[in-house]
Amino acid sequence: MATLPLLSMTIFLPLLGVLVICLNWGNSEIVRANNARWVALWTSLVTFGLSLVLWWNFNEAVSDFQFEDKFQWIPLLNVSYHVGVDGISLPLLILSALLIPISILASWTSIQVRVPEYMIAFLVLETLLIGMFSALDFILFYVFFEGVLIPMFLIIGIWGGERRVYAAFKFFLYTLLGSILSLLAILYIYFEIGGSDIPLALTTPFDPRIQIWLWLAFFASFAVKIPMWPFHTWLPDAHVEAPTAGSVILAGVLLKMGGYGFIRFSLPMFPEASAYFTPLIFILSVIAIIYTSLVALVQKDMKKLIAYSSIAHMGFVTLGIFTVDAQGLQGAVMQMVSHGLISAALFLCVGVLYERIHSREIADYGGLVHRMPRYATIFMFFILASLGLPGTSGFVGEFLVLLGSYQVDTWTTCFAATGTVLGAAYALWLYRRAIFGPLLKPKLKSLLDLDWRENLIFAPLVISVFFFGIYPMPLLTMMEASISNVIDQYNLALEVAGDDLVDPKKSLEVALFK
Amino acid sequence: MDFLAVLVVFLPLLGFFLSGIFGEKFGNQFSQLTTCGLLGISTVLAAYLFLRLGLKEETLFITLFTWIRVEFFEVTWGLQLDSISLVMIAVVTLISLMVHVYSIGYMKGDPGIPRFMAYLSLFTFFMLMLVTAPNLLQMFFGWEGVGLCSYLLIGYWYDRETANAAAIKAFLVNRIADIGFVLGILTLFIIFGTLDFSGMFELIGEHYDDSFVFLNGQYHALSLACFLLFIGAMGKSAQIGLHTWLPDAMEGPTPVSALIHAATMVTAGVFLVVRLSPLLEYTPFVREIMTLIGAVTALMAATIACVQNDIKRIIAYSTCSQLGYMFMAAGLSGYSASMFHLTTHAFFKALLFLGAGSVIHAMSDEQDIQKMGGIWKFVPVTYAVMWIGSLALAGIPFFSGFYSKDIILEIDWVSYLPIGKISFAFGITAAALTAFYSWRLLLLTFHGKPRADEAVMGHLHEAPLVMLLPLVVLAMGSLFSGSLLYELFVGDETNFWVGAIFVLPEDEVLKAAHHVDKWVHWLPTLVSFLGIGVAYLLYQFAKGWPERLSTAFSGIYTFLCHKWYFDKLYDWLFVKPAFRFGKILWEEGDQEAIDGLGPNGLAMLSMASGGILCRLQTGYVYHYAFAMMTGLVLMIGWYYFFR
């Protein structure tokens, strides 16, 4: 088993599916569409299976990268194809591999035009996402990181709602703008270390005065992706216009790219700069939690409401990451995984309604529990998970983040904790308007409850949210070694730097006049 | 033994799943049988455990598996059975069983019976998890879980606008209080490095004097933690300021009010402070606040109860008030007296609620006591048990409430803390008011001329046996639990609480409380009789008087009718601003400022600049030629003059 290039197989298997879809057999549009669906589903399921095999063979005791594959890619530039995973990327990798088959299943009937192309987009997206989380070469990473934009742009722009073009461009430009800056930083690092190997860069100490600028360049990219306030306005638009499965991937995985970037690059490579900017991150996180929760409270569009709630939840992630202690960081990763499951499920819940009624307006619903009791139960479960009820995975992440941040700064924790009240307010208020109350609207009277396909979509999400709520240890142990490695490295660097803290003015001079 | 304890806690959960998943398929009887049956087993086992362990002063620890472990932070799932959790288990399972059985009759004809039974069982499970928790985080799991069930059951009739509003209100008010709970947990973890009760209590000697920087001040760490946790307790136990959800919670079906909003869940806050007695003993300041809050709540709620007309709301305010007594005692180190009152109160308050439910049932869902009257002959059993409940509540001698309320007031009197005497005065006044509103309720509900219409009076009927049986059991409890448990709970010789409740030697109040002056001992009884007398006077003999009093003191009367204006204040202070603020942030912040300056602004800018640049490209050759000429001239000129 160990001799097989398991990780590379996981990354590129979806492309094999793409190839098969491209063969495009079948004599009518309908048959071709159906074939594409089945191929995509099976490919993604096998990929998910492979990711579980990775988990099974993963050695939790060490913090090194595992399942590494490395060979020259562009020898002239000293760029290589180098992949590997550790305890930080593996959970997110598995999350991506889980959500893709769910997305494909969720699009089974709702997507009726250009089905093969749609499925190809999702499979390509899967390759890029998994590749992004496992890339260990900056150029490779950048290719995957940016490449993700293309299928996502197409998914929103082609299969999206009415204002899809505006949303797609906003999404694309926003994220691109941030990434360009990070490309500059990557180029700098490339010339500094004479190569693009990530493990090498992670252990190279950078001049603290340069760190500030590199940190900011990466921040531009990651803060837009995650998104942090005030770079968040692309997200609600993108979600509202994206098809259901697009939202699932967007909220479930794409947002995590930012958090992953912070942990993978910003903390280990620029420890002094991270310490310097920690107050800024804390303030922005707290603003995100409270601001977006309040905004979510007054939304009339279900998807927008959930989108805003995502931003608030991501506020906990950024908060946790920059506490740089074991509880905060593990909490942040836990929160990322858990939010990936919960927000995906919530968008699927909205999707179920949208497929039936073709409206996202909360006011168009009410009293659904009368016709759809099973749906109401599942929706309630995820609403509760979203507001962080103990016993669901949402609680574990949130609590650990609060525990971590409380040891660093009590103000931040208090503000963040108020976010949990607002989180309950908008979630329950949404549920109350959509699901409870008398069933008055004639359009809703013939609604059908979830069918077997929809049950199948929700089942894995319900099980994992519940399971990781009462027993999160598999995830926590998986990430433990890698995260404590990040923390040790960070603390060591700060110790070396000592009192010689970063002076922004000096770093400005260095950057301008070097 | 371990296995039995696990069964006690998890059988109700099994009941929830069975009823919730298969209830629709196999019908109402299936879910009623499974939930009641499983809970019945659980109750028997709980009683067995109480006799085996509780009376022998043994403690049982069971560890199930790790919940969260990150570095040196570790919490495990487990059960801790010591005297306070055993008492709670016994009370919770017994009352819950009674309510389950009662619900079979009460909810007859309701379309959602499996769901209702499932929720009740789920609640029981969470409550048992709460009381058996060996660490604070598991307690919080139960704490939030019972809050969830409370939310689900208040909003059980989801078609009703008011029920939905009340459910959300209950959840959110509790969530606000839970900020305190969570911050308290975090603080305690920082102090002790563990959240296990036994671990914390062992380390108290090293950390009782620690200080901690919170926000911008430096505080005594333990006091801070206990204060924050007490905020959580105030929310769940509906103490003044955070009590507003409890009266509204009466929108739920009456069995729910009896089980959750009277007998068990709302006492969780009291249970929490009793559980933390080893910590609270080192924080006299927090205990004084607790006593004060309890005393004020006891009085405030009692005053409001005197003017309410909804039969359930009266009892709800009464619950608020009685919970105040429990905090009063706990604050003065009378933890065992708190537990005692908690136990007796669970019986007589559940009885009163279920009795009220029986009245409502008989009166075709009428809840306004002004529209009742003259029905006692038709519902004799209900009438009798309501009397028993009221006598116990008012603290009339030899009924259960007499023993527990008496000891609390005696503790108030003997405590060396200055707050003790104040709370004694508050407690006595509240006792008089308690007796008054109880008899006002009895007289208006059962006596006088019937004020309901013919149709309702024609339908009057006593409840079926399945509802009466639980009433009788609870009535027995209200009659005898006080006298039977007195020696065990608060007697001079008792060792029952050793290992579970800790009191510093200088705070020992119980012994002194047994030797107070005779007048302190009998004063509560006296004022209760006084309250009853006044109630008879106003509602039996001088019937015009209530009317006249309310007009004479209209200021006070409106103040009370509006429940001290708490709801209006909060609405104005928090609810409306939150929505208004959200709208402003969305429209002005996101759409105007961020999008306006950011993407849309940039888009506009590039469109505008593109438009200007566009005009340069006219397509006429002589324009381009002219531009080239100008450029050439400038370049040559620059070279000529500057180089």
Contacts between the chains, C-beta under 8 A, distances in Angstrom:
chain1	res1	chain2	res2	distance
A	170	B	599	5.5
A	173	B	599	6.8
A	174	B	599	6.4
A	230	B	594	4.9
A	230	B	598	7.6
A	232	B	594	8.0
A	233	B	590	5.5
A	233	B	594	5.2
A	233	B	595	5.1
A	233	B	598	6.7
A	233	B	599	7.0
A	234	B	599	7.1
A	236	B	590	8.0
A	291	B	585	5.7
A	291	B	589	7.1
A	294	B	578	6.4
A	294	B	581	5.4
A	294	B	582	3.8
A	294	B	585	5.5
A	295	B	582	5.4
A	295	B	585	5.1
A	295	B	586	4.4
A	295	B	589	7.6
A	295	B	590	6.4
A	296	B	582	7.5
A	297	B	578	6.3
A	297	B	579	6.2
A	297	B	582	4.3
A	298	B	579	5.9
A	298	B	582	4.1
A	298	B	583	4.7
A	298	B	586	5.8
A	299	B	586	7.5
A	326	B	70	5.3
A	326	B	71	4.0
A	326	B	73	7.9
A	327	B	70	5.0
A	327	B	71	6.8
A	327	B	73	5.7
A	330	B	70	4.9
A	331	B	70	7.6
A	367	B	159	7.4
A	369	B	158	6.0
A	373	B	24	7.9
A	384	B	148	6.7
A	389	B	144	5.6
A	389	B	145	7.7
A	389	B	148	6.2
A	390	B	137	7.7
A	390	B	140	5.9
A	390	B	141	4.0
A	390	B	144	4.9
A	390	B	145	7.1
A	391	B	141	5.9
A	391	B	144	7.8
A	391	B	145	6.8
A	396	B	68	6.0
A	399	B	68	7.8
A	399	B	137	7.7
A	399	B	182	7.4
A	400	B	68	7.1
A	400	B	70	6.2
A	400	B	73	8.0
A	402	B	182	6.6
A	402	B	186	6.3
A	403	B	73	6.6
A	403	B	186	5.9
A	403	B	189	6.7
A	406	B	183	7.5
A	406	B	186	4.3
A	406	B	187	7.7
A	406	B	190	6.9
A	407	B	190	6.4
A	410	B	213	7.2
A	410	B	214	5.1
A	410	B	215	5.7
A	411	B	215	6.0
A	413	B	183	7.1
A	413	B	186	7.0
A	414	B	179	7.7
A	414	B	183	6.8
A	414	B	215	7.0
A	417	B	179	4.6
A	417	B	182	5.9
A	417	B	183	6.3
A	418	B	179	6.4
A	420	B	175	6.6
A	420	B	178	7.7
A	420	B	179	7.0
A	420	B	182	7.7
A	421	B	172	6.4
A	421	B	175	4.7
A	421	B	176	5.4
A	421	B	179	6.6
A	422	B	578	7.4
A	424	B	171	6.2
A	424	B	172	6.0
A	424	B	175	4.9
A	425	B	168	7.8
A	425	B	172	5.8
A	425	B	578	7.3
A	428	B	151	7.8
A	428	B	168	5.0
A	428	B	171	6.2
A	428	B	172	7.5
A	429	B	168	6.8
A	432	B	155	7.9
A	432	B	164	5.1
A	432	B	167	8.0
A	432	B	168	6.1
A	435	B	158	7.9
A	436	B	155	6.7
A	436	B	158	4.1
A	436	B	159	7.7
A	436	B	164	5.2
A	437	B	158	6.9
A	437	B	159	6.4
A	437	B	161	7.2
A	437	B	164	6.8
A	438	B	159	4.7
A	470	B	67	6.9
A	470	B	77	7.4
A	471	B	65	7.0
A	471	B	66	7.9
A	471	B	67	7.2
A	472	B	67	7.7
A	472	B	68	6.1
A	473	B	66	5.7
A	473	B	68	7.7
A	473	B	69	6.6
A	476	B	68	7.0
A	476	B	69	6.7
A	476	B	70	6.1
A	480	B	70	7.6
A	484	B	71	7.5
